[in-house]
Amino acid sequence: MVGLDRSTYYDIKFRKPNDREIRRLLLADANADIHARSRGTYGILSIRAALESEQGLIVNTKLVKKIMRQLGT
């Protein structure tokens, strides 16, 4: 890559995802699955409730909103 220091390049190339990134990926998959199963009718509060009841995940509504915005749902 042009314009990057060598250390920055290797940091980007070999960096492992942290716990927050892994959790967001898992929540994004679960969020998309719940939204698809509801045929696009579930909103933020319903998805949050479904995550808590079906999978035992306690998630903030703001995080669900951010993930939905990123997914475009």
mmJSON file of the N, C-alpha and C atoms, coordinates in Angstrom:
{"data_MODEL":{"atom_site":{
"group_PDB":["ATOM","ATOM","ATOM","ATOM","ATOM","ATOM","ATOM","ATOM","ATOM","ATOM","ATOM","ATOM","ATOM","ATOM","ATOM","ATOM","ATOM","ATOM","ATOM","ATOM","ATOM","ATOM","ATOM","ATOM","ATOM","ATOM","ATOM","ATOM","ATOM","ATOM","ATOM","ATOM","ATOM","ATOM","ATOM","ATOM","ATOM","ATOM","ATOM","ATOM","ATOM","ATOM","ATOM","ATOM","ATOM","ATOM","ATOM","ATOM","ATOM","ATOM","ATOM","ATOM","ATOM","ATOM","ATOM","ATOM","ATOM","ATOM","ATOM","ATOM","ATOM","ATOM","ATOM","ATOM","ATOM","ATOM","ATOM","ATOM","ATOM","ATOM","ATOM","ATOM","ATOM","ATOM","ATOM","ATOM","ATOM","ATOM","ATOM","ATOM","ATOM","ATOM","ATOM","ATOM","ATOM","ATOM","ATOM","ATOM","ATOM","ATOM","ATOM","ATOM","ATOM","ATOM","ATOM","ATOM","ATOM","ATOM","ATOM","ATOM","ATOM","ATOM","ATOM","ATOM","ATOM","ATOM","ATOM","ATOM","ATOM","ATOM","ATOM","ATOM","ATOM","ATOM","ATOM","ATOM","ATOM","ATOM","ATOM","ATOM","ATOM","ATOM","ATOM","ATOM","ATOM","ATOM","ATOM","ATOM","ATOM","ATOM","ATOM","ATOM","ATOM","ATOM","ATOM","ATOM","ATOM","ATOM","ATOM","ATOM","ATOM","ATOM","ATOM","ATOM","ATOM","ATOM","ATOM","ATOM","ATOM","ATOM","ATOM","ATOM","ATOM","ATOM","ATOM","ATOM","ATOM","ATOM","ATOM","ATOM","ATOM","ATOM","ATOM","ATOM","ATOM","ATOM","ATOM","ATOM","ATOM","ATOM","ATOM","ATOM","ATOM","ATOM","ATOM","ATOM","ATOM","ATOM","ATOM","ATOM","ATOM","ATOM","ATOM","ATOM","ATOM","ATOM","ATOM","ATOM","ATOM","ATOM","ATOM","ATOM","ATOM","ATOM","ATOM","ATOM","ATOM","ATOM","ATOM","ATOM","ATOM","ATOM","ATOM","ATOM","ATOM","ATOM","ATOM","ATOM","ATOM","ATOM","ATOM","ATOM","ATOM","ATOM","ATOM","ATOM","ATOM","ATOM","ATOM"],
"id":[1,2,3,4,5,6,7,8,9,10,11,12,13,14,15,16,17,18,19,20,21,22,23,24,25,26,27,28,29,30,31,32,33,34,35,36,37,38,39,40,41,42,43,44,45,46,47,48,49,50,51,52,53,54,55,56,57,58,59,60,61,62,63,64,65,66,67,68,69,70,71,72,73,74,75,76,77,78,79,80,81,82,83,84,85,86,87,88,89,90,91,92,93,94,95,96,97,98,99,100,101,102,103,104,105,106,107,108,109,110,111,112,113,114,115,116,117,118,119,120,121,122,123,124,125,126,127,128,129,130,131,132,133,134,135,136,137,138,139,140,141,142,143,144,145,146,147,148,149,150,151,152,153,154,155,156,157,158,159,160,161,162,163,164,165,166,167,168,169,170,171,172,173,174,175,176,177,178,179,180,181,182,183,184,185,186,187,188,189,190,191,192,193,194,195,196,197,198,199,200,201,202,203,204,205,206,207,208,209,210,211,212,213,214,215,216,217,218,219],
"type_symbol":["N","C","C","N","C","C","N","C","C","N","C","C","N","C","C","N","C","C","N","C","C","N","C","C","N","C","C","N","C","C","N","C","C","N","C","C","N","C","C","N","C","C","N","C","C","N","C","C","N","C","C","N","C","C","N","C","C","N","C","C","N","C","C","N","C","C","N","C","C","N","C","C","N","C","C","N","C","C","N","C","C","N","C","C","N","C","C","N","C","C","N","C","C","N","C","C","N","C","C","N","C","C","N","C","C","N","C","C","N","C","C","N","C","C","N","C","C","N","C","C","N","C","C","N","C","C","N","C","C","N","C","C","N","C","C","N","C","C","N","C","C","N","C","C","N","C","C","N","C","C","N","C","C","N","C","C","N","C","C","N","C","C","N","C","C","N","C","C","N","C","C","N","C","C","N","C","C","N","C","C","N","C","C","N","C","C","N","C","C","N","C","C","N","C","C","N","C","C","N","C","C","N","C","C","N","C","C","N","C","C","N","C","C","N","C","C","N","C","C"],
"label_atom_id":["N","CA","C","N","CA","C","N","CA","C","N","CA","C","N","CA","C","N","CA","C","N","CA","C","N","CA","C","N","CA","C","N","CA","C","N","CA","C","N","CA","C","N","CA","C","N","CA","C","N","CA","C","N","CA","C","N","CA","C","N","CA","C","N","CA","C","N","CA","C","N","CA","C","N","CA","C","N","CA","C","N","CA","C","N","CA","C","N","CA","C","N","CA","C","N","CA","C","N","CA","C","N","CA","C","N","CA","C","N","CA","C","N","CA","C","N","CA","C","N","CA","C","N","CA","C","N","CA","C","N","CA","C","N","CA","C","N","CA","C","N","CA","C","N","CA","C","N","CA","C","N","CA","C","N","CA","C","N","CA","C","N","CA","C","N","CA","C","N","CA","C","N","CA","C","N","CA","C","N","CA","C","N","CA","C","N","CA","C","N","CA","C","N","CA","C","N","CA","C","N","CA","C","N","CA","C","N","CA","C","N","CA","C","N","CA","C","N","CA","C","N","CA","C","N","CA","C","N","CA","C","N","CA","C","N","CA","C","N","CA","C","N","CA","C","N","CA","C","N","CA","C","N","CA","C"],
"label_alt_id":[null,null,null,null,null,null,null,null,null,null,null,null,null,null,null,null,null,null,null,null,null,null,null,null,null,null,null,null,null,null,null,null,null,null,null,null,null,null,null,null,null,null,null,null,null,null,null,null,null,null,null,null,null,null,null,null,null,null,null,null,null,null,null,null,null,null,null,null,null,null,null,null,null,null,null,null,null,null,null,null,null,null,null,null,null,null,null,null,null,null,null,null,null,null,null,null,null,null,null,null,null,null,null,null,null,null,null,null,null,null,null,null,null,null,null,null,null,null,null,null,null,null,null,null,null,null,null,null,null,null,null,null,null,null,null,null,null,null,null,null,null,null,null,null,null,null,null,null,null,null,null,null,null,null,null,null,null,null,null,null,null,null,null,null,null,null,null,null,null,null,null,null,null,null,null,null,null,null,null,null,null,null,null,null,null,null,null,null,null,null,null,null,null,null,null,null,null,null,null,null,null,null,null,null,null,null,null,null,null,null,null,null,null,null,null,null,null,null,null],
"label_comp_id":["MET","MET","MET","VAL","VAL","VAL","GLY","GLY","GLY","LEU","LEU","LEU","ASP","ASP","ASP","ARG","ARG","ARG","SER","SER","SER","THR","THR","THR","TYR","TYR","TYR","TYR","TYR","TYR","ASP","ASP","ASP","ILE","ILE","ILE","LYS","LYS","LYS","PHE","PHE","PHE","ARG","ARG","ARG","LYS","LYS","LYS","PRO","PRO","PRO","ASN","ASN","ASN","ASP","ASP","ASP","ARG","ARG","ARG","GLU","GLU","GLU","ILE","ILE","ILE","ARG","ARG","ARG","ARG","ARG","ARG","LEU","LEU","LEU","LEU","LEU","LEU","LEU","LEU","LEU","ALA","ALA","ALA","ASP","ASP","ASP","ALA","ALA","ALA","ASN","ASN","ASN","ALA","ALA","ALA","ASP","ASP","ASP","ILE","ILE","ILE","HIS","HIS","HIS","ALA","ALA","ALA","ARG","ARG","ARG","SER","SER","SER","ARG","ARG","ARG","GLY","GLY","GLY","THR","THR","THR","TYR","TYR","TYR","GLY","GLY","GLY","ILE","ILE","ILE","LEU","LEU","LEU","SER","SER","SER","ILE","ILE","ILE","ARG","ARG","ARG","ALA","ALA","ALA","ALA","ALA","ALA","LEU","LEU","LEU","GLU","GLU","GLU","SER","SER","SER","GLU","GLU","GLU","GLN","GLN","GLN","GLY","GLY","GLY","LEU","LEU","LEU","ILE","ILE","ILE","VAL","VAL","VAL","ASN","ASN","ASN","THR","THR","THR","LYS","LYS","LYS","LEU","LEU","LEU","VAL","VAL","VAL","LYS","LYS","LYS","LYS","LYS","LYS","ILE","ILE","ILE","MET","MET","MET","ARG","ARG","ARG","GLN","GLN","GLN","LEU","LEU","LEU","GLY","GLY","GLY","THR","THR","THR"],
"label_asym_id":["A","A","A","A","A","A","A","A","A","A","A","A","A","A","A","A","A","A","A","A","A","A","A","A","A","A","A","A","A","A","A","A","A","A","A","A","A","A","A","A","A","A","A","A","A","A","A","A","A","A","A","A","A","A","A","A","A","A","A","A","A","A","A","A","A","A","A","A","A","A","A","A","A","A","A","A","A","A","A","A","A","A","A","A","A","A","A","A","A","A","A","A","A","A","A","A","A","A","A","A","A","A","A","A","A","A","A","A","A","A","A","A","A","A","A","A","A","A","A","A","A","A","A","A","A","A","A","A","A","A","A","A","A","A","A","A","A","A","A","A","A","A","A","A","A","A","A","A","A","A","A","A","A","A","A","A","A","A","A","A","A","A","A","A","A","A","A","A","A","A","A","A","A","A","A","A","A","A","A","A","A","A","A","A","A","A","A","A","A","A","A","A","A","A","A","A","A","A","A","A","A","A","A","A","A","A","A","A","A","A","A","A","A","A","A","A","A","A","A"],
"label_entity_id":["1","1","1","1","1","1","1","1","1","1","1","1","1","1","1","1","1","1","1","1","1","1","1","1","1","1","1","1","1","1","1","1","1","1","1","1","1","1","1","1","1","1","1","1","1","1","1","1","1","1","1","1","1","1","1","1","1","1","1","1","1","1","1","1","1","1","1","1","1","1","1","1","1","1","1","1","1","1","1","1","1","1","1","1","1","1","1","1","1","1","1","1","1","1","1","1","1","1","1","1","1","1","1","1","1","1","1","1","1","1","1","1","1","1","1","1","1","1","1","1","1","1","1","1","1","1","1","1","1","1","1","1","1","1","1","1","1","1","1","1","1","1","1","1","1","1","1","1","1","1","1","1","1","1","1","1","1","1","1","1","1","1","1","1","1","1","1","1","1","1","1","1","1","1","1","1","1","1","1","1","1","1","1","1","1","1","1","1","1","1","1","1","1","1","1","1","1","1","1","1","1","1","1","1","1","1","1","1","1","1","1","1","1","1","1","1","1","1","1"],
"label_seq_id":[1,1,1,2,2,2,3,3,3,4,4,4,5,5,5,6,6,6,7,7,7,8,8,8,9,9,9,10,10,10,11,11,11,12,12,12,13,13,13,14,14,14,15,15,15,16,16,16,17,17,17,18,18,18,19,19,19,20,20,20,21,21,21,22,22,22,23,23,23,24,24,24,25,25,25,26,26,26,27,27,27,28,28,28,29,29,29,30,30,30,31,31,31,32,32,32,33,33,33,34,34,34,35,35,35,36,36,36,37,37,37,38,38,38,39,39,39,40,40,40,41,41,41,42,42,42,43,43,43,44,44,44,45,45,45,46,46,46,47,47,47,48,48,48,49,49,49,50,50,50,51,51,51,52,52,52,53,53,53,54,54,54,55,55,55,56,56,56,57,57,57,58,58,58,59,59,59,60,60,60,61,61,61,62,62,62,63,63,63,64,64,64,65,65,65,66,66,66,67,67,67,68,68,68,69,69,69,70,70,70,71,71,71,72,72,72,73,73,73],
"pdbx_PDB_ins_code":[null,null,null,null,null,null,null,null,null,null,null,null,null,null,null,null,null,null,null,null,null,null,null,null,null,null,null,null,null,null,null,null,null,null,null,null,null,null,null,null,null,null,null,null,null,null,null,null,null,null,null,null,null,null,null,null,null,null,null,null,null,null,null,null,null,null,null,null,null,null,null,null,null,null,null,null,null,null,null,null,null,null,null,null,null,null,null,null,null,null,null,null,null,null,null,null,null,null,null,null,null,null,null,null,null,null,null,null,null,null,null,null,null,null,null,null,null,null,null,null,null,null,null,null,null,null,null,null,null,null,null,null,null,null,null,null,null,null,null,null,null,null,null,null,null,null,null,null,null,null,null,null,null,null,null,null,null,null,null,null,null,null,null,null,null,null,null,null,null,null,null,null,null,null,null,null,null,null,null,null,null,null,null,null,null,null,null,null,null,null,null,null,null,null,null,null,null,null,null,null,null,null,null,null,null,null,null,null,null,null,null,null,null,null,null,null,null,null,null],
"Cartn_x":[0.83,0.0,0.885,0.51,1.3,0.891,1.876,1.601,1.453,1.622,1.53,2.909,3.124,4.346,4.301,5.457,5.532,4.834,5.023,4.403,2.877,2.363,0.917,0.362,1.067,0.633,0.541,1.58,1.577,0.592,0.358,-0.658,-2.037,-2.35,-3.639,-3.747,-2.672,-2.694,-2.848,-2.186,-2.151,-2.914,-3.655,-4.385,-5.555,-5.703,-6.831,-8.006,-9.221,-10.384,-10.535,-10.94,-11.127,-12.52,-12.794,-14.067,-15.269,-15.133,-16.24,-16.586,-15.574,-15.833,-16.474,-16.019,-16.596,-18.05,-18.336,-19.708,-20.612,-20.12,-20.946,-21.235,-20.267,-20.504,-21.565,-21.453,-22.447,-23.835,-23.877,-25.165,-25.739,-24.881,-25.363,-26.008,-25.389,-25.983,-27.323,-27.357,-28.601,-29.675,-29.271,-30.197,-30.799,-29.966,-30.447,-31.372,-31.053,-31.88,-33.264,-33.296,-34.578,-35.401,-34.746,-35.464,-36.035,-35.271,-35.747,-36.903,-36.813,-37.888,-39.185,-39.059,-40.268,-40.779,-40.165,-40.509,-40.401,-39.4,-39.119,-40.032,-40.811,-41.748,-41.21,-40.228,-39.692,-38.854,-39.03,-38.231,-37.173,-36.624,-35.52,-35.936,-37.059,-37.477,-37.848,-38.483,-38.858,-37.639,-36.684,-35.458,-34.684,-34.616,-33.93,-34.603,-35.92,-36.658,-36.454,-36.426,-36.205,-34.794,-33.806,-32.443,-32.366,-33.071,-33.038,-33.791,-34.952,-35.758,-35.258,-34.844,-34.445,-33.008,-32.116,-30.702,-30.08,-30.839,-30.326,-29.302,-29.332,-28.385,-29.013,-28.332,-28.801,-28.073,-28.837,-28.272,-28.964,-28.2,-28.729,-29.48,-30.561,-31.33,-30.519,-29.597,-28.758,-27.858,-27.343,-26.501,-27.315,-28.522,-29.398,-29.681,-29.903,-30.168,-28.962,-27.76,-26.552,-26.366,-26.59,-26.426,-27.46,-28.702,-29.738,-29.406,-28.872,-28.491,-27.366,-26.39,-25.288,-25.769,-26.733,-27.262,-28.233,-28.713,-29.66,-31.071,-31.416,-32.764,-33.592],
"Cartn_y":[-1.166,0.0,1.243,2.173,3.376,4.381,5.009,6.058,5.59,4.29,3.779,3.396,3.606,3.104,1.584,0.977,-0.481,-1.05,-0.431,-0.943,-0.857,0.201,0.346,-0.711,-0.978,-1.991,-3.36,-3.747,-5.06,-5.127,-3.999,-3.977,-4.228,-3.612,-3.823,-5.239,-5.746,-7.047,-8.199,-8.108,-9.244,-9.024,-7.938,-7.656,-8.617,-9.148,-10.029,-9.174,-9.574,-8.789,-8.887,-7.793,-7.808,-8.329,-8.433,-9.008,-8.197,-6.873,-6.023,-6.261,-6.382,-6.617,-7.978,-8.986,-10.327,-10.317,-9.647,-9.573,-8.868,-7.781,-7.06,-7.912,-8.705,-9.581,-10.628,-11.22,-12.215,-11.591,-10.408,-9.727,-9.308,-8.927,-8.542,-9.738,-10.914,-12.112,-12.452,-12.406,-12.719,-11.681,-10.428,-9.343,-9.536,-9.84,-10.05,-11.256,-12.305,-13.509,-13.229,-12.542,-12.221,-11.3,-10.324,-9.393,-10.117,-11.065,-11.825,-12.746,-13.374,-14.265,-13.51,-12.238,-11.441,-10.799,-11.136,-10.585,-9.068,-8.556,-7.13,-6.272,-6.902,-6.118,-5.743,-6.468,-6.179,-4.915,-4.113,-2.915,-3.154,-2.072,-2.143,-2.852,-2.462,-3.04,-4.514,-4.872,-6.271,-7.142,-6.654,-7.426,-7.581,-6.512,-6.582,-7.613,-7.614,-8.571,-10.003,-10.175,-11.512,-12.015,-11.14,-11.533,-11.983,-11.268,-11.613,-12.906,-13.086,-14.267,-15.524,-15.413,-16.595,-17.024,-16.049,-16.394,-15.994,-15.357,-14.983,-13.857,-13.05,-11.948,-10.653,-9.97,-8.677,-7.615,-6.874,-5.912,-4.572,-3.516,-2.164,-1.837,-1.076,-0.724,0.149,0.957,1.776,0.927,-0.177,-1.072,-1.759,-2.175,-2.786,-1.78,-0.525,0.526,0.731,0.769,0.933,-0.219,-1.428,-2.608,-2.613,-2.263,-2.196,-1.142,-0.037,1.028,0.544,-0.18,-0.69,-1.725,-2.538,-3.565,-3.0,-1.806,-1.188,-1.714,-2.177,-2.695,-1.73],
"Cartn_z":[0.0,0.0,0.0,-0.772,-0.903,0.175,0.791,1.751,3.184,3.46,4.816,5.326,6.606,7.214,7.233,7.273,7.287,8.516,9.664,10.893,10.824,10.224,10.079,9.139,8.054,7.098,7.768,8.491,9.121,10.285,10.941,11.995,11.41,10.292,9.628,9.085,8.521,7.87,8.869,10.004,10.926,12.23,12.338,13.566,13.724,14.923,15.213,15.686,15.335,15.789,17.304,17.922,19.373,19.712,21.002,21.458,20.993,20.964,20.542,19.071,18.221,16.795,16.57,17.302,17.17,17.618,18.74,19.246,18.247,17.655,16.672,15.441,14.996,13.847,14.181,15.359,15.765,15.912,16.508,16.654,15.302,14.369,13.042,12.342,12.471,11.866,12.513,13.847,14.552,14.237,14.162,13.852,12.465,11.49,10.122,10.047,10.796,10.791,11.379,12.508,13.147,12.257,11.644,10.765,9.544,9.006,7.845,8.225,9.382,9.824,10.078,10.459,10.696,9.41,8.28,6.965,6.946,7.691,7.674,8.518,9.409,10.202,11.578,12.087,13.416,13.397,14.421,14.602,15.665,16.162,17.118,18.404,18.96,20.238,20.111,19.021,18.818,18.596,17.849,17.614,18.911,19.701,20.984,21.896,21.931,22.758,22.258,20.949,20.382,20.688,20.619,20.974,22.425,23.29,24.711,24.991,24.401,24.709,24.006,22.75,21.99,22.263,22.382,22.481,23.807,24.677,25.975,25.944,24.886,24.746,25.233,26.117,26.592,25.777,24.991,24.052,24.246,24.174,24.261,22.971,23.083,21.889,20.932,21.482,20.611,19.743,20.29,19.509,18.416,18.742,17.735,16.626,16.996,16.008,15.09,15.659,14.847,13.886,14.383,13.523,12.413,12.737,11.702,10.652,11.086,10.149,9.238,9.803,8.991,7.985,8.389,7.498,6.468,6.722,5.788,5.941,7.141,7.368,8.156],
"occupancy":[1.0,1.0,1.0,1.0,1.0,1.0,1.0,1.0,1.0,1.0,1.0,1.0,1.0,1.0,1.0,1.0,1.0,1.0,1.0,1.0,1.0,1.0,1.0,1.0,1.0,1.0,1.0,1.0,1.0,1.0,1.0,1.0,1.0,1.0,1.0,1.0,1.0,1.0,1.0,1.0,1.0,1.0,1.0,1.0,1.0,1.0,1.0,1.0,1.0,1.0,1.0,1.0,1.0,1.0,1.0,1.0,1.0,1.0,1.0,1.0,1.0,1.0,1.0,1.0,1.0,1.0,1.0,1.0,1.0,1.0,1.0,1.0,1.0,1.0,1.0,1.0,1.0,1.0,1.0,1.0,1.0,1.0,1.0,1.0,1.0,1.0,1.0,1.0,1.0,1.0,1.0,1.0,1.0,1.0,1.0,1.0,1.0,1.0,1.0,1.0,1.0,1.0,1.0,1.0,1.0,1.0,1.0,1.0,1.0,1.0,1.0,1.0,1.0,1.0,1.0,1.0,1.0,1.0,1.0,1.0,1.0,1.0,1.0,1.0,1.0,1.0,1.0,1.0,1.0,1.0,1.0,1.0,1.0,1.0,1.0,1.0,1.0,1.0,1.0,1.0,1.0,1.0,1.0,1.0,1.0,1.0,1.0,1.0,1.0,1.0,1.0,1.0,1.0,1.0,1.0,1.0,1.0,1.0,1.0,1.0,1.0,1.0,1.0,1.0,1.0,1.0,1.0,1.0,1.0,1.0,1.0,1.0,1.0,1.0,1.0,1.0,1.0,1.0,1.0,1.0,1.0,1.0,1.0,1.0,1.0,1.0,1.0,1.0,1.0,1.0,1.0,1.0,1.0,1.0,1.0,1.0,1.0,1.0,1.0,1.0,1.0,1.0,1.0,1.0,1.0,1.0,1.0,1.0,1.0,1.0,1.0,1.0,1.0,1.0,1.0,1.0,1.0,1.0,1.0],
"B_iso_or_equiv":[0.0,0.0,0.0,0.0,0.0,0.0,0.0,0.0,0.0,0.0,0.0,0.0,0.0,0.0,0.0,0.0,0.0,0.0,0.0,0.0,0.0,0.0,0.0,0.0,0.0,0.0,0.0,0.0,0.0,0.0,0.0,0.0,0.0,0.0,0.0,0.0,0.0,0.0,0.0,0.0,0.0,0.0,0.0,0.0,0.0,0.0,0.0,0.0,0.0,0.0,0.0,0.0,0.0,0.0,0.0,0.0,0.0,0.0,0.0,0.0,0.0,0.0,0.0,0.0,0.0,0.0,0.0,0.0,0.0,0.0,0.0,0.0,0.0,0.0,0.0,0.0,0.0,0.0,0.0,0.0,0.0,0.0,0.0,0.0,0.0,0.0,0.0,0.0,0.0,0.0,0.0,0.0,0.0,0.0,0.0,0.0,0.0,0.0,0.0,0.0,0.0,0.0,0.0,0.0,0.0,0.0,0.0,0.0,0.0,0.0,0.0,0.0,0.0,0.0,0.0,0.0,0.0,0.0,0.0,0.0,0.0,0.0,0.0,0.0,0.0,0.0,0.0,0.0,0.0,0.0,0.0,0.0,0.0,0.0,0.0,0.0,0.0,0.0,0.0,0.0,0.0,0.0,0.0,0.0,0.0,0.0,0.0,0.0,0.0,0.0,0.0,0.0,0.0,0.0,0.0,0.0,0.0,0.0,0.0,0.0,0.0,0.0,0.0,0.0,0.0,0.0,0.0,0.0,0.0,0.0,0.0,0.0,0.0,0.0,0.0,0.0,0.0,0.0,0.0,0.0,0.0,0.0,0.0,0.0,0.0,0.0,0.0,0.0,0.0,0.0,0.0,0.0,0.0,0.0,0.0,0.0,0.0,0.0,0.0,0.0,0.0,0.0,0.0,0.0,0.0,0.0,0.0,0.0,0.0,0.0,0.0,0.0,0.0,0.0,0.0,0.0,0.0,0.0,0.0],
"pdbx_formal_charge":[null,null,null,null,null,null,null,null,null,null,null,null,null,null,null,null,null,null,null,null,null,null,null,null,null,null,null,null,null,null,null,null,null,null,null,null,null,null,null,null,null,null,null,null,null,null,null,null,null,null,null,null,null,null,null,null,null,null,null,null,null,null,null,null,null,null,null,null,null,null,null,null,null,null,null,null,null,null,null,null,null,null,null,null,null,null,null,null,null,null,null,null,null,null,null,null,null,null,null,null,null,null,null,null,null,null,null,null,null,null,null,null,null,null,null,null,null,null,null,null,null,null,null,null,null,null,null,null,null,null,null,null,null,null,null,null,null,null,null,null,null,null,null,null,null,null,null,null,null,null,null,null,null,null,null,null,null,null,null,null,null,null,null,null,null,null,null,null,null,null,null,null,null,null,null,null,null,null,null,null,null,null,null,null,null,null,null,null,null,null,null,null,null,null,null,null,null,null,null,null,null,null,null,null,null,null,null,null,null,null,null,null,null,null,null,null,null,null,null],
"auth_seq_id":[1,1,1,2,2,2,3,3,3,4,4,4,5,5,5,6,6,6,7,7,7,8,8,8,9,9,9,10,10,10,11,11,11,12,12,12,13,13,13,14,14,14,15,15,15,16,16,16,17,17,17,18,18,18,19,19,19,20,20,20,21,21,21,22,22,22,23,23,23,24,24,24,25,25,25,26,26,26,27,27,27,28,28,28,29,29,29,30,30,30,31,31,31,32,32,32,33,33,33,34,34,34,35,35,35,36,36,36,37,37,37,38,38,38,39,39,39,40,40,40,41,41,41,42,42,42,43,43,43,44,44,44,45,45,45,46,46,46,47,47,47,48,48,48,49,49,49,50,50,50,51,51,51,52,52,52,53,53,53,54,54,54,55,55,55,56,56,56,57,57,57,58,58,58,59,59,59,60,60,60,61,61,61,62,62,62,63,63,63,64,64,64,65,65,65,66,66,66,67,67,67,68,68,68,69,69,69,70,70,70,71,71,71,72,72,72,73,73,73],
"auth_comp_id":["MET","MET","MET","VAL","VAL","VAL","GLY","GLY","GLY","LEU","LEU","LEU","ASP","ASP","ASP","ARG","ARG","ARG","SER","SER","SER","THR","THR","THR","TYR","TYR","TYR","TYR","TYR","TYR","ASP","ASP","ASP","ILE","ILE","ILE","LYS","LYS","LYS","PHE","PHE","PHE","ARG","ARG","ARG","LYS","LYS","LYS","PRO","PRO","PRO","ASN","ASN","ASN","ASP","ASP","ASP","ARG","ARG","ARG","GLU","GLU","GLU","ILE","ILE","ILE","ARG","ARG","ARG","ARG","ARG","ARG","LEU","LEU","LEU","LEU","LEU","LEU","LEU","LEU","LEU","ALA","ALA","ALA","ASP","ASP","ASP","ALA","ALA","ALA","ASN","ASN","ASN","ALA","ALA","ALA","ASP","ASP","ASP","ILE","ILE","ILE","HIS","HIS","HIS","ALA","ALA","ALA","ARG","ARG","ARG","SER","SER","SER","ARG","ARG","ARG","GLY","GLY","GLY","THR","THR","THR","TYR","TYR","TYR","GLY","GLY","GLY","ILE","ILE","ILE","LEU","LEU","LEU","SER","SER","SER","ILE","ILE","ILE","ARG","ARG","ARG","ALA","ALA","ALA","ALA","ALA","ALA","LEU","LEU","LEU","GLU","GLU","GLU","SER","SER","SER","GLU","GLU","GLU","GLN","GLN","GLN","GLY","GLY","GLY","LEU","LEU","LEU","ILE","ILE","ILE","VAL","VAL","VAL","ASN","ASN","ASN","THR","THR","THR","LYS","LYS","LYS","LEU","LEU","LEU","VAL","VAL","VAL","LYS","LYS","LYS","LYS","LYS","LYS","ILE","ILE","ILE","MET","MET","MET","ARG","ARG","ARG","GLN","GLN","GLN","LEU","LEU","LEU","GLY","GLY","GLY","THR","THR","THR"],
"auth_asym_id":["A","A","A","A","A","A","A","A","A","A","A","A","A","A","A","A","A","A","A","A","A","A","A","A","A","A","A","A","A","A","A","A","A","A","A","A","A","A","A","A","A","A","A","A","A","A","A","A","A","A","A","A","A","A","A","A","A","A","A","A","A","A","A","A","A","A","A","A","A","A","A","A","A","A","A","A","A","A","A","A","A","A","A","A","A","A","A","A","A","A","A","A","A","A","A","A","A","A","A","A","A","A","A","A","A","A","A","A","A","A","A","A","A","A","A","A","A","A","A","A","A","A","A","A","A","A","A","A","A","A","A","A","A","A","A","A","A","A","A","A","A","A","A","A","A","A","A","A","A","A","A","A","A","A","A","A","A","A","A","A","A","A","A","A","A","A","A","A","A","A","A","A","A","A","A","A","A","A","A","A","A","A","A","A","A","A","A","A","A","A","A","A","A","A","A","A","A","A","A","A","A","A","A","A","A","A","A","A","A","A","A","A","A","A","A","A","A","A","A"],
"auth_atom_id":["N","CA","C","N","CA","C","N","CA","C","N","CA","C","N","CA","C","N","CA","C","N","CA","C","N","CA","C","N","CA","C","N","CA","C","N","CA","C","N","CA","C","N","CA","C","N","CA","C","N","CA","C","N","CA","C","N","CA","C","N","CA","C","N","CA","C","N","CA","C","N","CA","C","N","CA","C","N","CA","C","N","CA","C","N","CA","C","N","CA","C","N","CA","C","N","CA","C","N","CA","C","N","CA","C","N","CA","C","N","CA","C","N","CA","C","N","CA","C","N","CA","C","N","CA","C","N","CA","C","N","CA","C","N","CA","C","N","CA","C","N","CA","C","N","CA","C","N","CA","C","N","CA","C","N","CA","C","N","CA","C","N","CA","C","N","CA","C","N","CA","C","N","CA","C","N","CA","C","N","CA","C","N","CA","C","N","CA","C","N","CA","C","N","CA","C","N","CA","C","N","CA","C","N","CA","C","N","CA","C","N","CA","C","N","CA","C","N","CA","C","N","CA","C","N","CA","C","N","CA","C","N","CA","C","N","CA","C","N","CA","C","N","CA","C","N","CA","C","N","CA","C","N","CA","C"],
"pdbx_PDB_model_num":[1,1,1,1,1,1,1,1,1,1,1,1,1,1,1,1,1,1,1,1,1,1,1,1,1,1,1,1,1,1,1,1,1,1,1,1,1,1,1,1,1,1,1,1,1,1,1,1,1,1,1,1,1,1,1,1,1,1,1,1,1,1,1,1,1,1,1,1,1,1,1,1,1,1,1,1,1,1,1,1,1,1,1,1,1,1,1,1,1,1,1,1,1,1,1,1,1,1,1,1,1,1,1,1,1,1,1,1,1,1,1,1,1,1,1,1,1,1,1,1,1,1,1,1,1,1,1,1,1,1,1,1,1,1,1,1,1,1,1,1,1,1,1,1,1,1,1,1,1,1,1,1,1,1,1,1,1,1,1,1,1,1,1,1,1,1,1,1,1,1,1,1,1,1,1,1,1,1,1,1,1,1,1,1,1,1,1,1,1,1,1,1,1,1,1,1,1,1,1,1,1,1,1,1,1,1,1,1,1,1,1,1,1,1,1,1,1,1,1]
}}}
